[in-house]
Amino acid sequence: MTDDAPRLKKELKLFDVYAICTGAMFSAEFFLLPGLAMAYAGPSVVLAYFVSGLLVLPAMFSQAELATAMPRAGGTYYFIDRALGPLVGTVGGLGTWLSLVFKSAFALIGVGAYLVLFMDLPIKPVAVGMTVAFTVLNIFGAKETSGLQRFLVTTLVLVLTVFVLQGVVEIVSSDVGAVAEAKFTPFMPFGVGSLFATIGLVFAAYAGLTKVASVAEEVENPDRNIPLGMMLSLGTAVLVYTVGVYILVAVLDPVALMEDLTPVATAARDILDWIPTPGGLPESTGVLLITIAALAAFASTGNAGILSASRYPLAMARDRLITRRLGAIGRFHTPAPAILVTGGAMVLCILLLDVEGVAKLASAFNLLVFGLINLAVIVMRESHIPSYVPGFRTPLYPWMQIVGILTSVLLIVQMGAVAIGFTGGVSVLCVVWYVYYVRRNVEVEREGAIYHLFARLGQRRYEPLDSELRTILKEKGLRDETPFEHLVTHAEVLDLDERRDYEDVVREASGLLAADVPLSVDDLSEGFLEGARYGSTPVSQGAALPHQRLPGLADPRLVMVRCRPGLSIPVDTTGDERPDADARVHAVFFLLSPEEPPGRHLRTLANIASRIDEADFMDQWLAAENEQDLKEVLLRNDRFLALHLRPTDATAPLIGRALKDLRLPTGVLVALIHRDGHSTVPSGGTVLEAGDRITFIGDTQSIERVHARYSS
């Protein structure tokens, strides 16, 4: 495992997540597939699209939970690997990469079906040219790629909104009852079995929703942006698919619809006939708009496909399941080798394969992966790994996941023997790769969280997995950091100027903590010392973080210790005395947290650790002049503001006023006051005086408003 591998830049925001999801869902399944689906299900094709949108919910929720717990490149591969082990991870990673390559290549070939409405161009050369262009764009950066994706998806959604709204107006303005009787009776002419087969066929329309998980490492604030972006995208897709297909069935002749490869363009001739058409165009303006939307849809699917698919070889290379050369990050902070291999594979598919047929078969493999994703959530939850702390949790667990697994199995069966054979064949090839390449050439020590599930397999538990998840948690930081700010500002401080024995410092810190916890000083001291003896106390960059979780504790407690000469902490993982392994530290943070929830304890440790790892931390820590300075060193700069009150500057209006009378922005409070050489936590009745140094804490935006108001 290469947890120290270079990370991709976090440049993707909420709209980027929405654009990647939405762009990956609209292509052939809307612009080409409705006619074929109508031939299978009749008018109930509308219900098939709607039900498919509901059936994708378990996979979406599970993917969102895993992506917020483990935002790493490779998404689906990474989740399956860490939950079920590297063998299953290899199947999920290579298989999903192939599926995305096939689907993306098919999307770019689909451009030709709409381009021929206006110009006579060779389909495959155009598809190859677009593949090369998108590959180059992806190499230049995810931000540039997502910029194009936003443009394409915005164009697509705007045109489809016009189409859907005008279609609804068209139907409502006519005799709705007559339309329903003429076009939707009988509703299921081919029976329930054909409806379920069609659900399996159109389910692929929503498969692109989870692509964004593969770029989770590049998403800002993944805890919010990934689940919210996926939900907004799914809502858009279900609405457009269901209403749009209803319009197609309502306005087109059933027989003609079943044979039409461009049904949306055909419907647009009538629905959008109110838009004037300039002379010289071979088709109406309405058809032109739909063609533009179709091209944007196919292009966005191809672009998003390269963006997301390339992260699979990157993640697998980091884990040494394929050549490590594909794990390199280029000069533009993108996985250039992985992007080139993905783009090259798409070109070969376009030139050599029946991409349409293979892409449809690959949908069955996507269903297998969806089932594994749902299983991965169950495994991660039931393994009780403390550092598995997703920012979003699936509702109705575990029933949501069980439904998702059963749905995947049933839909694969409905797709027939060929699809089952293709899925099984790809899986076997991936297993062969793992056995004959990975096992023979690489020593893979990693195991999945599944071995944490069963006591009888306890010897196979892979303890570094918890450490890896802690690293991810540290990179994510605290979701709601205000409790952390309160913890720091209310912490006790020991400032030592002479050499002290570590055990004495532990006992003194435990004495400060014992007043608020249901343990004696001796019990607390032993708990902290045991962590040092057995290597569970993090020591890094001249700082140590001894910590315990206690049942019955209401709120976390912190004691901060500075020792300028340095403390010697024995680091022992064997139980033997090893003075040569002592660690010299100048900062010690004794943390006590409630036993539940474990995530808050881990996020607090992660927040302290991330501050310690900053290059300037120790210099600032040793240079701090008083207790208040020490606390401010630990706080994030954008979450606090320190001001000296002077009658001659912008802080003058604060002097002489009680804190309860201050009109501060919502979310900001005065946490500390330094006066006459002492720092205190003030109350609402505390009156501010000239010369006070006050520390504000709060959310970033509110702190910025205070700074603008009172800083000179």
ChimeraX attribute file (.defattr): number of C-alpha atoms within 10 A of each C-alpha:
attribute: neighborCount
match mode: 1-to-1
recipient: residues
	/A:1	16
	/A:2	12
	/A:3	13
	/A:4	8
	/A:5	13
	/A:6	12
	/A:7	15
	/A:8	20
	/A:9	16
	/A:10	16
	/A:11	15
	/A:12	21
	/A:13	20
	/A:14	19
	/A:15	17
	/A:16	25
	/A:17	31
	/A:18	27
	/A:19	28
	/A:20	31
	/A:21	31
	/A:22	34
	/A:23	31
	/A:24	33
	/A:25	27
	/A:26	29
	/A:27	29
	/A:28	26
	/A:29	21
	/A:30	23
	/A:31	25
	/A:32	20
	/A:33	19
	/A:34	29
	/A:35	27
	/A:36	20
	/A:37	26
	/A:38	24
	/A:39	18
	/A:40	23
	/A:41	25
	/A:42	26
	/A:43	27
	/A:44	27
	/A:45	29
	/A:46	26
	/A:47	19
	/A:48	24
	/A:49	31
	/A:50	22
	/A:51	17
	/A:52	22
	/A:53	24
	/A:54	13
	/A:55	17
	/A:56	23
	/A:57	19
	/A:58	26
	/A:59	29
	/A:60	24
	/A:61	24
	/A:62	28
	/A:63	30
	/A:64	32
	/A:65	23
	/A:66	31
	/A:67	30
	/A:68	28
	/A:69	23
	/A:70	28
	/A:71	30
	/A:72	25
	/A:73	27
	/A:74	27
	/A:75	28
	/A:76	28
	/A:77	31
	/A:78	28
	/A:79	29
	/A:80	30
	/A:81	25
	/A:82	24
	/A:83	29
	/A:84	22
	/A:85	19
	/A:86	25
	/A:87	22
	/A:88	20
	/A:89	26
	/A:90	25
	/A:91	24
	/A:92	29
	/A:93	30
	/A:94	24
	/A:95	24
	/A:96	25
	/A:97	24
	/A:98	21
	/A:99	24
	/A:100	28
	/A:101	29
	/A:102	27
	/A:103	29
	/A:104	31
	/A:105	32
	/A:106	27
	/A:107	29
	/A:108	29
	/A:109	25
	/A:110	24
	/A:111	24
	/A:112	20
	/A:113	17
	/A:114	22
	/A:115	18
	/A:116	13
	/A:117	15
	/A:118	13
	/A:119	10
	/A:120	9
	/A:121	11
	/A:122	11
	/A:123	17
	/A:124	18
	/A:125	14
	/A:126	15
	/A:127	25
	/A:128	22
	/A:129	13
	/A:130	20
	/A:131	26
	/A:132	17
	/A:133	13
	/A:134	23
	/A:135	25
	/A:136	16
	/A:137	20
	/A:138	26
	/A:139	23
	/A:140	17
	/A:141	22
	/A:142	24
	/A:143	18
	/A:144	14
	/A:145	23
	/A:146	25
	/A:147	14
	/A:148	20
	/A:149	28
	/A:150	21
	/A:151	13
	/A:152	23
	/A:153	26
	/A:154	17
	/A:155	19
	/A:156	25
	/A:157	21
	/A:158	11
	/A:159	18
	/A:160	20
	/A:161	15
	/A:162	16
	/A:163	23
	/A:164	20
	/A:165	13
	/A:166	17
	/A:167	24
	/A:168	16
	/A:169	12
	/A:170	18
	/A:171	18
	/A:172	12
	/A:173	9
	/A:174	10
	/A:175	10
	/A:176	13
	/A:177	10
	/A:178	10
	/A:179	16
	/A:180	16
	/A:181	11
	/A:182	11
	/A:183	18
	/A:184	19
	/A:185	13
	/A:186	13
	/A:187	17
	/A:188	18
	/A:189	15
	/A:190	15
	/A:191	13
	/A:192	12
	/A:193	13
	/A:194	21
	/A:195	24
	/A:196	20
	/A:197	22
	/A:198	27
	/A:199	28
	/A:200	25
	/A:201	25
	/A:202	24
	/A:203	25
	/A:204	24
	/A:205	26
	/A:206	27
	/A:207	21
	/A:208	21
	/A:209	28
	/A:210	26
	/A:211	27
	/A:212	33
	/A:213	34
	/A:214	25
	/A:215	26
	/A:216	30
	/A:217	26
	/A:218	22
	/A:219	24
	/A:220	18
	/A:221	19
	/A:222	29
	/A:223	21
	/A:224	17
	/A:225	22
	/A:226	30
	/A:227	26
	/A:228	18
	/A:229	25
	/A:230	27
	/A:231	19
	/A:232	16
	/A:233	23
	/A:234	23
	/A:235	14
	/A:236	15
	/A:237	26
	/A:238	19
	/A:239	15
	/A:240	21
	/A:241	24
	/A:242	18
	/A:243	18
	/A:244	24
	/A:245	25
	/A:246	23
	/A:247	22
	/A:248	23
	/A:249	26
	/A:250	21
	/A:251	19
	/A:252	17
	/A:253	11
	/A:254	19
	/A:255	11
	/A:256	12
	/A:257	23
	/A:258	20
	/A:259	14
	/A:260	17
	/A:261	19
	/A:262	22
	/A:263	22
	/A:264	27
	/A:265	26
	/A:266	19
	/A:267	23
	/A:268	23
	/A:269	18
	/A:270	16
	/A:271	25
	/A:272	21
	/A:273	14
	/A:274	12
	/A:275	11
	/A:276	10
	/A:277	15
	/A:278	10
	/A:279	8
	/A:280	6
	/A:281	10
	/A:282	13
	/A:283	15
	/A:284	20
	/A:285	19
	/A:286	25
	/A:287	25
	/A:288	21
	/A:289	20
	/A:290	26
	/A:291	26
	/A:292	18
	/A:293	26
	/A:294	30
	/A:295	25
	/A:296	24
	/A:297	31
	/A:298	30
	/A:299	30
	/A:300	34
	/A:301	32
	/A:302	29
	/A:303	30
	/A:304	30
	/A:305	30
	/A:306	29
	/A:307	31
	/A:308	26
	/A:309	29
	/A:310	31
	/A:311	30
	/A:312	31
	/A:313	30
	/A:314	27
	/A:315	27
	/A:316	26
	/A:317	20
	/A:318	23
	/A:319	22
	/A:320	21
	/A:321	26
	/A:322	22
	/A:323	15
	/A:324	15
	/A:325	15
	/A:326	24
	/A:327	25
	/A:328	18
	/A:329	19
	/A:330	13
	/A:331	11
	/A:332	14
	/A:333	16
	/A:334	23
	/A:335	28
	/A:336	24
	/A:337	19
	/A:338	26
	/A:339	27
	/A:340	19
	/A:341	16
	/A:342	26
	/A:343	28
	/A:344	17
	/A:345	15
	/A:346	30
	/A:347	21
	/A:348	12
	/A:349	19
	/A:350	25
	/A:351	14
	/A:352	9
	/A:353	11
	/A:354	12
	/A:355	21
	/A:356	18
	/A:357	11
	/A:358	17
	/A:359	22
	/A:360	18
	/A:361	22
	/A:362	25
	/A:363	27
	/A:364	31
	/A:365	26
	/A:366	23
	/A:367	26
	/A:368	23
	/A:369	23
	/A:370	28
	/A:371	23
	/A:372	25
	/A:373	29
	/A:374	27
	/A:375	21
	/A:376	26
	/A:377	25
	/A:378	19
	/A:379	21
	/A:380	23
	/A:381	18
	/A:382	14
	/A:383	19
	/A:384	12
	/A:385	18
	/A:386	16
	/A:387	22
	/A:388	24
	/A:389	25
	/A:390	19
	/A:391	22
	/A:392	21
	/A:393	17
	/A:394	21
	/A:395	13
	/A:396	9
	/A:397	14
	/A:398	15
	/A:399	13
	/A:400	17
	/A:401	27
	/A:402	15
	/A:403	16
	/A:404	25
	/A:405	22
	/A:406	12
	/A:407	19
	/A:408	25
	/A:409	15
	/A:410	14
	/A:411	20
	/A:412	22
	/A:413	15
	/A:414	20
	/A:415	20
	/A:416	13
	/A:417	11
	/A:418	11
	/A:419	20
	/A:420	17
	/A:421	13
	/A:422	16
	/A:423	21
	/A:424	15
	/A:425	12
	/A:426	20
	/A:427	20
	/A:428	13
	/A:429	14
	/A:430	20
	/A:431	19
	/A:432	15
	/A:433	18
	/A:434	22
	/A:435	13
	/A:436	10
	/A:437	14
	/A:438	20
	/A:439	13
	/A:440	10
	/A:441	13
	/A:442	13
	/A:443	10
	/A:444	14
	/A:445	9
	/A:446	18
	/A:447	21
	/A:448	26
	/A:449	27
	/A:450	21
	/A:451	20
	/A:452	23
	/A:453	17
	/A:454	13
	/A:455	10
	/A:456	9
	/A:457	11
	/A:458	11
	/A:459	10
	/A:460	16
	/A:461	19
	/A:462	19
	/A:463	14
	/A:464	13
	/A:465	20
	/A:466	15
	/A:467	15
	/A:468	18
	/A:469	21
	/A:470	21
	/A:471	19
	/A:472	22
	/A:473	26
	/A:474	20
	/A:475	15
	/A:476	23
	/A:477	20
	/A:478	21
	/A:479	13
	/A:480	11
	/A:481	18
	/A:482	15
	/A:483	14
	/A:484	19
	/A:485	23
	/A:486	14
	/A:487	18
	/A:488	21
	/A:489	24
	/A:490	17
	/A:491	21
	/A:492	18
	/A:493	20
	/A:494	17
	/A:495	14
	/A:496	16
	/A:497	11
	/A:498	11
	/A:499	12
	/A:500	14
	/A:501	12
	/A:502	15
	/A:503	16
	/A:504	11
	/A:505	18
	/A:506	22
	/A:507	19
	/A:508	16
	/A:509	25
	/A:510	24
	/A:511	16
	/A:512	17
	/A:513	23
	/A:514	17
	/A:515	11
	/A:516	13
	/A:517	19
	/A:518	14
	/A:519	15
	/A:520	14
	/A:521	20
	/A:522	13
	/A:523	14
	/A:524	23
	/A:525	21
	/A:526	16
	/A:527	17
	/A:528	24
	/A:529	20
	/A:530	16
	/A:531	19
	/A:532	22
	/A:533	19
	/A:534	15
	/A:535	15
	/A:536	16
	/A:537	19
	/A:538	15
	/A:539	20
	/A:540	15
	/A:541	17
	/A:542	17
	/A:543	24
	/A:544	24
	/A:545	22
	/A:546	22
	/A:547	22
	/A:548	18
	/A:549	17
	/A:550	17
	/A:551	11
	/A:552	12
	/A:553	17
	/A:554	13
	/A:555	12
	/A:556	23
	/A:557	20
	/A:558	21
	/A:559	21
	/A:560	21
	/A:561	22
	/A:562	23
	/A:563	19
	/A:564	17
	/A:565	15
	/A:566	21
	/A:567	26
	/A:568	18
	/A:569	22
	/A:570	20
	/A:571	23
	/A:572	20
	/A:573	15
	/A:574	10
	/A:575	11
	/A:576	9
	/A:577	13
	/A:578	13
	/A:579	12
	/A:580	9
	/A:581	13
	/A:582	14
	/A:583	18
	/A:584	18
	/A:585	20
	/A:586	20
	/A:587	25
	/A:588	23
	/A:589	20
	/A:590	22
	/A:591	22
	/A:592	22
	/A:593	23
	/A:594	18
	/A:595	17
	/A:596	14
	/A:597	12
	/A:598	16
	/A:599	18
	/A:600	21
	/A:601	21
	/A:602	20
	/A:603	24
	/A:604	22
	/A:605	23
	/A:606	21
	/A:607	21
	/A:608	21
	/A:609	23
	/A:610	17
	/A:611	17
	/A:612	21
	/A:613	14
	/A:614	10
	/A:615	10
	/A:616	11
	/A:617	17
	/A:618	19
	/A:619	10
	/A:620	15
	/A:621	20
	/A:622	16
	/A:623	13
	/A:624	16
	/A:625	10
	/A:626	14
	/A:627	21
	/A:628	22
	/A:629	18
	/A:630	22
	/A:631	21
	/A:632	23
	/A:633	20
	/A:634	21
	/A:635	21
	/A:636	16
	/A:637	13
	/A:638	14
	/A:639	20
	/A:640	24
	/A:641	20
	/A:642	19
	/A:643	16
	/A:644	18
	/A:645	21
	/A:646	17
	/A:647	14
	/A:648	10
	/A:649	12
	/A:650	14
	/A:651	17
	/A:652	15
	/A:653	14
	/A:654	20
	/A:655	16
	/A:656	12
	/A:657	14
	/A:658	15
	/A:659	18
	/A:660	13
	/A:661	11
	/A:662	13
	/A:663	9
	/A:664	17
	/A:665	14
	/A:666	10
	/A:667	13
	/A:668	21
	/A:669	18
	/A:670	21
	/A:671	20
	/A:672	23
	/A:673	23
	/A:674	20
	/A:675	15
	/A:676	9
	/A:677	9
	/A:678	10
	/A:679	18
	/A:680	15
	/A:681	14
	/A:682	16
	/A:683	13
	/A:684	11
	/A:685	11
	/A:686	14
	/A:687	15
	/A:688	19
	/A:689	19
	/A:690	16
	/A:691	15
	/A:692	19
	/A:693	19
	/A:694	23
	/A:695	22
	/A:696	21
	/A:697	27
	/A:698	25
	/A:699	17
	/A:700	15
	/A:701	14
	/A:702	21
	/A:703	24
	/A:704	16
	/A:705	14
	/A:706	17
	/A:707	16
	/A:708	11
	/A:709	12
	/A:710	15
	/A:711	14
	/A:712	9
